[in-house]
Amino acid sequence: MNIYRWALIIIAAIVGIGNIMLIDKNNLSFENNVFEYLGSVSMFGVSIWLATQNLFHKNEKKSF
């Protein structure tokens, strides 16, 4: 993996953790924190996808 992909993984993980920190602790309902929940799930999904993308495409040869 190149440095750019690792940088994207780290940025996505930091944004996901930031979204978790923004959750209102007094009211944990989905309606109150919809953007925080969706943001954290999507950012962690992006970081997992970027981290495992190299494993799925390891055997494919790059042809241009």
CHARMM internal coordinates of N, CA and C (Angstrom, degrees):
IC EDIT
DIST 1 N 1 CA 1.4566
DIST 1 CA 1 C 1.5215
ANGL 1 N 1 CA 1 C 109.59
DIST 1 C 2 N 1.2707
ANGL 1 CA 1 C 2 N 114.68
DIHE 1 N 1 CA 1 C 2 N 143.63
DIST 2 N 2 CA 1.4539
ANGL 1 C 2 N 2 CA 117.59
DIHE 1 CA 1 C 2 N 2 CA -179.80
DIST 2 CA 2 C 1.5314
ANGL 2 N 2 CA 2 C 111.03
DIHE 1 C 2 N 2 CA 2 C -89.33
DIST 2 C 3 N 1.2985
ANGL 2 CA 2 C 3 N 115.35
DIHE 2 N 2 CA 2 C 3 N 172.57
DIST 3 N 3 CA 1.4628
ANGL 2 C 3 N 3 CA 121.57
DIHE 2 CA 2 C 3 N 3 CA -174.26
DIST 3 CA 3 C 1.5202
ANGL 3 N 3 CA 3 C 111.75
DIHE 2 C 3 N 3 CA 3 C -67.76
DIST 3 C 4 N 1.3366
ANGL 3 CA 3 C 4 N 117.44
DIHE 3 N 3 CA 3 C 4 N -28.91
DIST 4 N 4 CA 1.4604
ANGL 3 C 4 N 4 CA 119.91
DIHE 3 CA 3 C 4 N 4 CA -178.84
DIST 4 CA 4 C 1.5239
ANGL 4 N 4 CA 4 C 111.33
DIHE 3 C 4 N 4 CA 4 C -68.48
DIST 4 C 5 N 1.3259
ANGL 4 CA 4 C 5 N 116.26
DIHE 4 N 4 CA 4 C 5 N -39.48
DIST 5 N 5 CA 1.4626
ANGL 4 C 5 N 5 CA 119.18
DIHE 4 CA 4 C 5 N 5 CA 178.57
DIST 5 CA 5 C 1.5259
ANGL 5 N 5 CA 5 C 110.69
DIHE 4 C 5 N 5 CA 5 C -66.46
DIST 5 C 6 N 1.3332
ANGL 5 CA 5 C 6 N 117.08
DIHE 5 N 5 CA 5 C 6 N -40.86
DIST 6 N 6 CA 1.4623
ANGL 5 C 6 N 6 CA 119.22
DIHE 5 CA 5 C 6 N 6 CA 177.73
DIST 6 CA 6 C 1.5200
ANGL 6 N 6 CA 6 C 110.87
DIHE 5 C 6 N 6 CA 6 C -65.02
DIST 6 C 7 N 1.3230
ANGL 6 CA 6 C 7 N 117.47
DIHE 6 N 6 CA 6 C 7 N -36.20
DIST 7 N 7 CA 1.4649
ANGL 6 C 7 N 7 CA 120.13
DIHE 6 CA 6 C 7 N 7 CA 177.06
DIST 7 CA 7 C 1.5207
ANGL 7 N 7 CA 7 C 110.66
DIHE 6 C 7 N 7 CA 7 C -64.55
DIST 7 C 8 N 1.3317
ANGL 7 CA 7 C 8 N 117.46
DIHE 7 N 7 CA 7 C 8 N -41.31
DIST 8 N 8 CA 1.4646
ANGL 7 C 8 N 8 CA 120.25
DIHE 7 CA 7 C 8 N 8 CA 176.99
DIST 8 CA 8 C 1.5208
ANGL 8 N 8 CA 8 C 111.95
DIHE 7 C 8 N 8 CA 8 C -64.74
DIST 8 C 9 N 1.3321
ANGL 8 CA 8 C 9 N 117.09
DIHE 8 N 8 CA 8 C 9 N -37.51
DIST 9 N 9 CA 1.4640
ANGL 8 C 9 N 9 CA 120.64
DIHE 8 CA 8 C 9 N 9 CA 177.67
DIST 9 CA 9 C 1.5197
ANGL 9 N 9 CA 9 C 110.24
DIHE 8 C 9 N 9 CA 9 C -63.34
DIST 9 C 10 N 1.3144
ANGL 9 CA 9 C 10 N 117.12
DIHE 9 N 9 CA 9 C 10 N -44.88
DIST 10 N 10 CA 1.4675
ANGL 9 C 10 N 10 CA 120.70
DIHE 9 CA 9 C 10 N 10 CA -179.05
DIST 10 CA 10 C 1.5215
ANGL 10 N 10 CA 10 C 110.88
DIHE 9 C 10 N 10 CA 10 C -66.34
DIST 10 C 11 N 1.3302
ANGL 10 CA 10 C 11 N 117.56
DIHE 10 N 10 CA 10 C 11 N -41.83
DIST 11 N 11 CA 1.4660
ANGL 10 C 11 N 11 CA 120.33
DIHE 10 CA 10 C 11 N 11 CA 179.08
DIST 11 CA 11 C 1.5201
ANGL 11 N 11 CA 11 C 110.79
DIHE 10 C 11 N 11 CA 11 C -64.39
DIST 11 C 12 N 1.3344
ANGL 11 CA 11 C 12 N 117.57
DIHE 11 N 11 CA 11 C 12 N -42.79
DIST 12 N 12 CA 1.4631
ANGL 11 C 12 N 12 CA 120.43
DIHE 11 CA 11 C 12 N 12 CA 179.60
DIST 12 CA 12 C 1.5241
ANGL 12 N 12 CA 12 C 111.14
DIHE 11 C 12 N 12 CA 12 C -64.88
DIST 12 C 13 N 1.3240
ANGL 12 CA 12 C 13 N 117.54
DIHE 12 N 12 CA 12 C 13 N -38.61
DIST 13 N 13 CA 1.4605
ANGL 12 C 13 N 13 CA 120.07
DIHE 12 CA 12 C 13 N 13 CA 178.15
DIST 13 CA 13 C 1.5251
ANGL 13 N 13 CA 13 C 111.24
DIHE 12 C 13 N 13 CA 13 C -67.08
DIST 13 C 14 N 1.3199
ANGL 13 CA 13 C 14 N 117.62
DIHE 13 N 13 CA 13 C 14 N -39.38
DIST 14 N 14 CA 1.4688
ANGL 13 C 14 N 14 CA 120.59
DIHE 13 CA 13 C 14 N 14 CA 178.55
DIST 14 CA 14 C 1.5222
ANGL 14 N 14 CA 14 C 110.83
DIHE 13 C 14 N 14 CA 14 C -65.77
DIST 14 C 15 N 1.3310
ANGL 14 CA 14 C 15 N 116.94
DIHE 14 N 14 CA 14 C 15 N -40.93
DIST 15 N 15 CA 1.4644
ANGL 14 C 15 N 15 CA 119.80
DIHE 14 CA 14 C 15 N 15 CA 178.02
DIST 15 CA 15 C 1.5225
ANGL 15 N 15 CA 15 C 110.50
DIHE 14 C 15 N 15 CA 15 C -65.88
DIST 15 C 16 N 1.3292
ANGL 15 CA 15 C 16 N 117.27
DIHE 15 N 15 CA 15 C 16 N -38.95
DIST 16 N 16 CA 1.4617
ANGL 15 C 16 N 16 CA 120.46
DIHE 15 CA 15 C 16 N 16 CA 176.87
DIST 16 CA 16 C 1.5173
ANGL 16 N 16 CA 16 C 112.04
DIHE 15 C 16 N 16 CA 16 C -63.37
DIST 16 C 17 N 1.3190
ANGL 16 CA 16 C 17 N 117.75
DIHE 16 N 16 CA 16 C 17 N -41.76
DIST 17 N 17 CA 1.4695
ANGL 16 C 17 N 17 CA 121.18
DIHE 16 CA 16 C 17 N 17 CA 177.01
DIST 17 CA 17 C 1.5198
ANGL 17 N 17 CA 17 C 110.25
DIHE 16 C 17 N 17 CA 17 C -67.10
DIST 17 C 18 N 1.3254
ANGL 17 CA 17 C 18 N 117.29
DIHE 17 N 17 CA 17 C 18 N -37.88
DIST 18 N 18 CA 1.4642
ANGL 17 C 18 N 18 CA 120.48
DIHE 17 CA 17 C 18 N 18 CA 176.73
DIST 18 CA 18 C 1.5119
ANGL 18 N 18 CA 18 C 112.13
DIHE 17 C 18 N 18 CA 18 C -63.02
DIST 18 C 19 N 1.3332
ANGL 18 CA 18 C 19 N 116.92
DIHE 18 N 18 CA 18 C 19 N -38.36
DIST 19 N 19 CA 1.4597
ANGL 18 C 19 N 19 CA 119.62
DIHE 18 CA 18 C 19 N 19 CA 176.91
DIST 19 CA 19 C 1.5208
ANGL 19 N 19 CA 19 C 111.42
DIHE 18 C 19 N 19 CA 19 C -66.03
DIST 19 C 20 N 1.3094
ANGL 19 CA 19 C 20 N 117.77
DIHE 19 N 19 CA 19 C 20 N -35.87
DIST 20 N 20 CA 1.4647
ANGL 19 C 20 N 20 CA 120.40
DIHE 19 CA 19 C 20 N 20 CA 177.05
DIST 20 CA 20 C 1.5244
ANGL 20 N 20 CA 20 C 110.02
DIHE 19 C 20 N 20 CA 20 C -66.19
DIST 20 C 21 N 1.3344
ANGL 20 CA 20 C 21 N 116.96
DIHE 20 N 20 CA 20 C 21 N -38.12
DIST 21 N 21 CA 1.4631
ANGL 20 C 21 N 21 CA 119.68
DIHE 20 CA 20 C 21 N 21 CA -179.96
DIST 21 CA 21 C 1.5223
ANGL 21 N 21 CA 21 C 111.96
DIHE 20 C 21 N 21 CA 21 C -69.58
DIST 21 C 22 N 1.3364
ANGL 21 CA 21 C 22 N 118.45
DIHE 21 N 21 CA 21 C 22 N -23.05
DIST 22 N 22 CA 1.4608
ANGL 21 C 22 N 22 CA 121.66
DIHE 21 CA 21 C 22 N 22 CA -179.94
DIST 22 CA 22 C 1.5285
ANGL 22 N 22 CA 22 C 113.55
DIHE 21 C 22 N 22 CA 22 C -83.09
DIST 22 C 23 N 1.3330
ANGL 22 CA 22 C 23 N 118.44
DIHE 22 N 22 CA 22 C 23 N -6.23
DIST 23 N 23 CA 1.4657
ANGL 22 C 23 N 23 CA 121.32
DIHE 22 CA 22 C 23 N 23 CA -178.54
DIST 23 CA 23 C 1.5220
ANGL 23 N 23 CA 23 C 109.40
DIHE 22 C 23 N 23 CA 23 C -65.20
DIST 23 C 24 N 1.3250
ANGL 23 CA 23 C 24 N 114.68
DIHE 23 N 23 CA 23 C 24 N 134.70
DIST 24 N 24 CA 1.4615
ANGL 23 C 24 N 24 CA 120.91
DIHE 23 CA 23 C 24 N 24 CA 178.13
DIST 24 CA 24 C 1.5232
ANGL 24 N 24 CA 24 C 108.66
DIHE 23 C 24 N 24 CA 24 C -72.32
DIST 24 C 25 N 1.3239
ANGL 24 CA 24 C 25 N 117.07
DIHE 24 N 24 CA 24 C 25 N 114.83
DIST 25 N 25 CA 1.4651
ANGL 24 C 25 N 25 CA 121.26
DIHE 24 CA 24 C 25 N 25 CA -174.76
DIST 25 CA 25 C 1.5304
ANGL 25 N 25 CA 25 C 112.62
DIHE 24 C 25 N 25 CA 25 C -74.70
DIST 25 C 26 N 1.3294
ANGL 25 CA 25 C 26 N 117.80
DIHE 25 N 25 CA 25 C 26 N -21.03
DIST 26 N 26 CA 1.4586
ANGL 25 C 26 N 26 CA 120.07
DIHE 25 CA 25 C 26 N 26 CA -179.16
DIST 26 CA 26 C 1.5190
ANGL 26 N 26 CA 26 C 112.08
DIHE 25 C 26 N 26 CA 26 C -80.17
DIST 26 C 27 N 1.3194
ANGL 26 CA 26 C 27 N 117.57
DIHE 26 N 26 CA 26 C 27 N -28.68
DIST 27 N 27 CA 1.4534
ANGL 26 C 27 N 27 CA 121.68
DIHE 26 CA 26 C 27 N 27 CA -179.14
DIST 27 CA 27 C 1.5200
ANGL 27 N 27 CA 27 C 107.66
DIHE 26 C 27 N 27 CA 27 C -134.10
DIST 27 C 28 N 1.3284
ANGL 27 CA 27 C 28 N 116.73
DIHE 27 N 27 CA 27 C 28 N 100.81
DIST 28 N 28 CA 1.4600
ANGL 27 C 28 N 28 CA 121.31
DIHE 27 CA 27 C 28 N 28 CA -175.14
DIST 28 CA 28 C 1.5260
ANGL 28 N 28 CA 28 C 112.79
DIHE 27 C 28 N 28 CA 28 C -93.26
DIST 28 C 29 N 1.3251
ANGL 28 CA 28 C 29 N 118.19
DIHE 28 N 28 CA 28 C 29 N 18.71
DIST 29 N 29 CA 1.4619
ANGL 28 C 29 N 29 CA 120.28
DIHE 28 CA 28 C 29 N 29 CA -178.75
DIST 29 CA 29 C 1.5260
ANGL 29 N 29 CA 29 C 110.25
DIHE 28 C 29 N 29 CA 29 C -68.17
DIST 29 C 30 N 1.3243
ANGL 29 CA 29 C 30 N 114.82
DIHE 29 N 29 CA 29 C 30 N 155.02
DIST 30 N 30 CA 1.4628
ANGL 29 C 30 N 30 CA 119.94
DIHE 29 CA 29 C 30 N 30 CA -178.54
DIST 30 CA 30 C 1.5205
ANGL 30 N 30 CA 30 C 111.16
DIHE 29 C 30 N 30 CA 30 C -67.07
DIST 30 C 31 N 1.3313
ANGL 30 CA 30 C 31 N 116.65
DIHE 30 N 30 CA 30 C 31 N -35.95
DIST 31 N 31 CA 1.4598
ANGL 30 C 31 N 31 CA 120.07
DIHE 30 CA 30 C 31 N 31 CA -178.87
DIST 31 CA 31 C 1.5259
ANGL 31 N 31 CA 31 C 111.81
DIHE 30 C 31 N 31 CA 31 C -66.42
DIST 31 C 32 N 1.3225
ANGL 31 CA 31 C 32 N 116.97
DIHE 31 N 31 CA 31 C 32 N -32.41
DIST 32 N 32 CA 1.4590
ANGL 31 C 32 N 32 CA 120.58
DIHE 31 CA 31 C 32 N 32 CA -178.34
DIST 32 CA 32 C 1.5268
ANGL 32 N 32 CA 32 C 111.91
DIHE 31 C 32 N 32 CA 32 C -78.08
DIST 32 C 33 N 1.3100
ANGL 32 CA 32 C 33 N 117.14
DIHE 32 N 32 CA 32 C 33 N -33.13
DIST 33 N 33 CA 1.4686
ANGL 32 C 33 N 33 CA 121.71
DIHE 32 CA 32 C 33 N 33 CA -174.14
DIST 33 CA 33 C 1.5261
ANGL 33 N 33 CA 33 C 112.62
DIHE 32 C 33 N 33 CA 33 C -120.22
DIST 33 C 34 N 1.3230
ANGL 33 CA 33 C 34 N 117.53
DIHE 33 N 33 CA 33 C 34 N 33.69
DIST 34 N 34 CA 1.4635
ANGL 33 C 34 N 34 CA 120.22
DIHE 33 CA 33 C 34 N 34 CA -173.40
DIST 34 CA 34 C 1.5271
ANGL 34 N 34 CA 34 C 111.81
DIHE 33 C 34 N 34 CA 34 C -61.64
DIST 34 C 35 N 1.3160
ANGL 34 CA 34 C 35 N 118.62
DIHE 34 N 34 CA 34 C 35 N -41.59
DIST 35 N 35 CA 1.4639
ANGL 34 C 35 N 35 CA 120.16
DIHE 34 CA 34 C 35 N 35 CA -177.62
DIST 35 CA 35 C 1.5230
ANGL 35 N 35 CA 35 C 111.39
DIHE 34 C 35 N 35 CA 35 C -71.39
DIST 35 C 36 N 1.3215
ANGL 35 CA 35 C 36 N 117.37
DIHE 35 N 35 CA 35 C 36 N -34.82
DIST 36 N 36 CA 1.4612
ANGL 35 C 36 N 36 CA 120.14
DIHE 35 CA 35 C 36 N 36 CA 178.75
DIST 36 CA 36 C 1.5231
ANGL 36 N 36 CA 36 C 111.01
DIHE 35 C 36 N 36 CA 36 C -68.44
DIST 36 C 37 N 1.3489
ANGL 36 CA 36 C 37 N 116.81
DIHE 36 N 36 CA 36 C 37 N -43.68
DIST 37 N 37 CA 1.4599
ANGL 36 C 37 N 37 CA 119.93
DIHE 36 CA 36 C 37 N 37 CA 179.35
DIST 37 CA 37 C 1.5276
ANGL 37 N 37 CA 37 C 111.31
DIHE 36 C 37 N 37 CA 37 C -64.39
DIST 37 C 38 N 1.3249
ANGL 37 CA 37 C 38 N 116.57
DIHE 37 N 37 CA 37 C 38 N -47.75
DIST 38 N 38 CA 1.4632
ANGL 37 C 38 N 38 CA 119.77
DIHE 37 CA 37 C 38 N 38 CA -178.95
DIST 38 CA 38 C 1.5257
ANGL 38 N 38 CA 38 C 111.64
DIHE 37 C 38 N 38 CA 38 C -66.57
DIST 38 C 39 N 1.3250
ANGL 38 CA 38 C 39 N 117.20
DIHE 38 N 38 CA 38 C 39 N -36.51
DIST 39 N 39 CA 1.4562
ANGL 38 C 39 N 39 CA 120.16
DIHE 38 CA 38 C 39 N 39 CA 178.17
DIST 39 CA 39 C 1.5127
ANGL 39 N 39 CA 39 C 112.50
DIHE 38 C 39 N 39 CA 39 C -66.38
DIST 39 C 40 N 1.3274
ANGL 39 CA 39 C 40 N 117.09
DIHE 39 N 39 CA 39 C 40 N -42.41
DIST 40 N 40 CA 1.4609
ANGL 39 C 40 N 40 CA 119.28
DIHE 39 CA 39 C 40 N 40 CA -179.18
DIST 40 CA 40 C 1.5214
ANGL 40 N 40 CA 40 C 111.04
DIHE 39 C 40 N 40 CA 40 C -69.02
DIST 40 C 41 N 1.3269
ANGL 40 CA 40 C 41 N 117.78
DIHE 40 N 40 CA 40 C 41 N -40.82
DIST 41 N 41 CA 1.4640
ANGL 40 C 41 N 41 CA 120.12
DIHE 40 CA 40 C 41 N 41 CA 179.18
DIST 41 CA 41 C 1.5245
ANGL 41 N 41 CA 41 C 110.83
DIHE 40 C 41 N 41 CA 41 C -65.79
DIST 41 C 42 N 1.3242
ANGL 41 CA 41 C 42 N 116.86
DIHE 41 N 41 CA 41 C 42 N -42.60
DIST 42 N 42 CA 1.4693
ANGL 41 C 42 N 42 CA 118.77
DIHE 41 CA 41 C 42 N 42 CA -178.92
DIST 42 CA 42 C 1.5264
ANGL 42 N 42 CA 42 C 111.77
DIHE 41 C 42 N 42 CA 42 C -69.33
DIST 42 C 43 N 1.3228
ANGL 42 CA 42 C 43 N 118.54
DIHE 42 N 42 CA 42 C 43 N -38.44
DIST 43 N 43 CA 1.4623
ANGL 42 C 43 N 43 CA 119.74
DIHE 42 CA 42 C 43 N 43 CA -179.62
DIST 43 CA 43 C 1.5233
ANGL 43 N 43 CA 43 C 111.47
DIHE 42 C 43 N 43 CA 43 C -69.55
DIST 43 C 44 N 1.3398
ANGL 43 CA 43 C 44 N 117.74
DIHE 43 N 43 CA 43 C 44 N -40.06
DIST 44 N 44 CA 1.4573
ANGL 43 C 44 N 44 CA 118.63
DIHE 43 CA 43 C 44 N 44 CA 176.50
DIST 44 CA 44 C 1.5245
ANGL 44 N 44 CA 44 C 110.64
DIHE 43 C 44 N 44 CA 44 C -68.77
DIST 44 C 45 N 1.3384
ANGL 44 CA 44 C 45 N 116.95
DIHE 44 N 44 CA 44 C 45 N -32.83
DIST 45 N 45 CA 1.4579
ANGL 44 C 45 N 45 CA 119.61
DIHE 44 CA 44 C 45 N 45 CA 174.84
DIST 45 CA 45 C 1.5126
ANGL 45 N 45 CA 45 C 112.20
DIHE 44 C 45 N 45 CA 45 C -64.73
DIST 45 C 46 N 1.3220
ANGL 45 CA 45 C 46 N 116.73
DIHE 45 N 45 CA 45 C 46 N -40.91
DIST 46 N 46 CA 1.4677
ANGL 45 C 46 N 46 CA 120.98
DIHE 45 CA 45 C 46 N 46 CA 177.84
DIST 46 CA 46 C 1.5199
ANGL 46 N 46 CA 46 C 110.40
DIHE 45 C 46 N 46 CA 46 C -64.69
DIST 46 C 47 N 1.3261
ANGL 46 CA 46 C 47 N 117.22
DIHE 46 N 46 CA 46 C 47 N -41.72
DIST 47 N 47 CA 1.4666
ANGL 46 C 47 N 47 CA 118.91
DIHE 46 CA 46 C 47 N 47 CA -179.07
DIST 47 CA 47 C 1.5265
ANGL 47 N 47 CA 47 C 111.44
DIHE 46 C 47 N 47 CA 47 C -67.70
DIST 47 C 48 N 1.3372
ANGL 47 CA 47 C 48 N 117.50
DIHE 47 N 47 CA 47 C 48 N -38.46
DIST 48 N 48 CA 1.4689
ANGL 47 C 48 N 48 CA 119.99
DIHE 47 CA 47 C 48 N 48 CA 177.37
DIST 48 CA 48 C 1.5225
ANGL 48 N 48 CA 48 C 110.13
DIHE 47 C 48 N 48 CA 48 C -68.05
DIST 48 C 49 N 1.3361
ANGL 48 CA 48 C 49 N 117.04
DIHE 48 N 48 CA 48 C 49 N -40.01
DIST 49 N 49 CA 1.4651
ANGL 48 C 49 N 49 CA 120.57
DIHE 48 CA 48 C 49 N 49 CA 179.48
DIST 49 CA 49 C 1.5269
ANGL 49 N 49 CA 49 C 110.98
DIHE 48 C 49 N 49 CA 49 C -63.19
DIST 49 C 50 N 1.3233
ANGL 49 CA 49 C 50 N 117.15
DIHE 49 N 49 CA 49 C 50 N -43.66
DIST 50 N 50 CA 1.4619
ANGL 49 C 50 N 50 CA 119.83
DIHE 49 CA 49 C 50 N 50 CA 179.94
DIST 50 CA 50 C 1.5226
ANGL 50 N 50 CA 50 C 111.59
DIHE 49 C 50 N 50 CA 50 C -68.08
DIST 50 C 51 N 1.3281
ANGL 50 CA 50 C 51 N 117.06
DIHE 50 N 50 CA 50 C 51 N -34.59
DIST 51 N 51 CA 1.4603
ANGL 50 C 51 N 51 CA 119.76
DIHE 50 CA 50 C 51 N 51 CA -178.90
DIST 51 CA 51 C 1.5227
ANGL 51 N 51 CA 51 C 111.76
DIHE 50 C 51 N 51 CA 51 C -72.36
DIST 51 C 52 N 1.3301
ANGL 51 CA 51 C 52 N 117.93
DIHE 51 N 51 CA 51 C 52 N -32.94
DIST 52 N 52 CA 1.4607
ANGL 51 C 52 N 52 CA 120.32
DIHE 51 CA 51 C 52 N 52 CA -177.09
DIST 52 CA 52 C 1.5177
ANGL 52 N 52 CA 52 C 113.11
DIHE 51 C 52 N 52 CA 52 C -97.75
DIST 52 C 53 N 1.3111
ANGL 52 CA 52 C 53 N 118.97
DIHE 52 N 52 CA 52 C 53 N -2.62
DIST 53 N 53 CA 1.4587
ANGL 52 C 53 N 53 CA 121.36
DIHE 52 CA 52 C 53 N 53 CA -177.85
DIST 53 CA 53 C 1.5215
ANGL 53 N 53 CA 53 C 111.67
DIHE 52 C 53 N 53 CA 53 C -63.72
DIST 53 C 54 N 1.2977
ANGL 53 CA 53 C 54 N 117.52
DIHE 53 N 53 CA 53 C 54 N -35.26
DIST 54 N 54 CA 1.4545
ANGL 53 C 54 N 54 CA 121.36
DIHE 53 CA 53 C 54 N 54 CA -179.92
DIST 54 CA 54 C 1.5285
ANGL 54 N 54 CA 54 C 110.84
DIHE 53 C 54 N 54 CA 54 C -68.17
DIST 54 C 55 N 1.3228
ANGL 54 CA 54 C 55 N 118.05
DIHE 54 N 54 CA 54 C 55 N -31.71
DIST 55 N 55 CA 1.4571
ANGL 54 C 55 N 55 CA 120.86
DIHE 54 CA 54 C 55 N 55 CA -179.76
DIST 55 CA 55 C 1.5210
ANGL 55 N 55 CA 55 C 111.46
DIHE 54 C 55 N 55 CA 55 C -69.86
DIST 55 C 56 N 1.3355
ANGL 55 CA 55 C 56 N 117.37
DIHE 55 N 55 CA 55 C 56 N -36.75
DIST 56 N 56 CA 1.4578
ANGL 55 C 56 N 56 CA 120.67
DIHE 55 CA 55 C 56 N 56 CA -177.83
DIST 56 CA 56 C 1.5226
ANGL 56 N 56 CA 56 C 112.02
DIHE 55 C 56 N 56 CA 56 C -74.19
DIST 56 C 57 N 1.3066
ANGL 56 CA 56 C 57 N 117.78
DIHE 56 N 56 CA 56 C 57 N -33.11
DIST 57 N 57 CA 1.4544
ANGL 56 C 57 N 57 CA 122.05
DIHE 56 CA 56 C 57 N 57 CA -174.95
DIST 57 CA 57 C 1.5248
ANGL 57 N 57 CA 57 C 112.56
DIHE 56 C 57 N 57 CA 57 C -106.29
DIST 57 C 58 N 1.3139
ANGL 57 CA 57 C 58 N 116.81
DIHE 57 N 57 CA 57 C 58 N 25.14
DIST 58 N 58 CA 1.4562
ANGL 57 C 58 N 58 CA 119.64
DIHE 57 CA 57 C 58 N 58 CA -176.57
DIST 58 CA 58 C 1.5334
ANGL 58 N 58 CA 58 C 111.52
DIHE 57 C 58 N 58 CA 58 C -70.11
DIST 58 C 59 N 1.3329
ANGL 58 CA 58 C 59 N 117.85
DIHE 58 N 58 CA 58 C 59 N -36.69
DIST 59 N 59 CA 1.4586
ANGL 58 C 59 N 59 CA 120.40
DIHE 58 CA 58 C 59 N 59 CA -174.81
DIST 59 CA 59 C 1.5237
ANGL 59 N 59 CA 59 C 113.21
DIHE 58 C 59 N 59 CA 59 C -87.76
DIST 59 C 60 N 1.3083
ANGL 59 CA 59 C 60 N 117.96
DIHE 59 N 59 CA 59 C 60 N -10.95
DIST 60 N 60 CA 1.4564
ANGL 59 C 60 N 60 CA 120.00
DIHE 59 CA 59 C 60 N 60 CA -179.88
DIST 60 CA 60 C 1.5302
ANGL 60 N 60 CA 60 C 109.86
DIHE 59 C 60 N 60 CA 60 C -78.95
DIST 60 C 61 N 1.3155
ANGL 60 CA 60 C 61 N 115.48
DIHE 60 N 60 CA 60 C 61 N 135.29
DIST 61 N 61 CA 1.4620
ANGL 60 C 61 N 61 CA 119.59
DIHE 60 CA 60 C 61 N 61 CA 177.71
DIST 61 CA 61 C 1.5151
ANGL 61 N 61 CA 61 C 108.93
DIHE 60 C 61 N 61 CA 61 C -87.92
DIST 61 C 62 N 1.3028
ANGL 61 CA 61 C 62 N 115.85
DIHE 61 N 61 CA 61 C 62 N 140.79
DIST 62 N 62 CA 1.4556
ANGL 61 C 62 N 62 CA 120.79
DIHE 61 CA 61 C 62 N 62 CA 179.12
DIST 62 CA 62 C 1.5222
ANGL 62 N 62 CA 62 C 108.91
DIHE 61 C 62 N 62 CA 62 C -82.90
DIST 62 C 63 N 1.3169
ANGL 62 CA 62 C 63 N 115.51
DIHE 62 N 62 CA 62 C 63 N 120.74
DIST 63 N 63 CA 1.4595
ANGL 62 C 63 N 63 CA 119.71
DIHE 62 CA 62 C 63 N 63 CA 177.13
DIST 63 CA 63 C 1.5158
ANGL 63 N 63 CA 63 C 108.73
DIHE 62 C 63 N 63 CA 63 C -129.56
DIST 63 C 64 N 1.2987
ANGL 63 CA 63 C 64 N 115.74
DIHE 63 N 63 CA 63 C 64 N 133.46
DIST 64 N 64 CA 1.4558
ANGL 63 C 64 N 64 CA 120.33
DIHE 63 CA 63 C 64 N 64 CA -178.94
DIST 64 CA 64 C 1.5113
ANGL 64 N 64 CA 64 C 109.60
DIHE 63 C 64 N 64 CA 64 C -109.86
END
COOR INIT
IC SEED 1 N 1 CA 1 C
IC BUILD
